[in-house]
Amino acid sequence: MKDILDTIILIMFVIMVALFIINFNRQQIKKHTDKFEDNEKKTSTKDTTDE
């Protein structure tokens, strides 16, 4: 019985760590895409003001 409980707890821990990593990566990707979009907007406004 203890072995089954230990296995279930280990599986739950692995799933929680995996979800944390996936969400952290998603958050970092969103941060970088937002920064990239801001840079694109800044360069596009510079291009129009230069002309």
Protein Blocks (a to p, Z undefined) as FASTA:
>chain_A
ZZmmmmmmmmmmmmmmmmmmmmmmmmmmmmmmmmmmmmmmmmmmmmmmmZZ
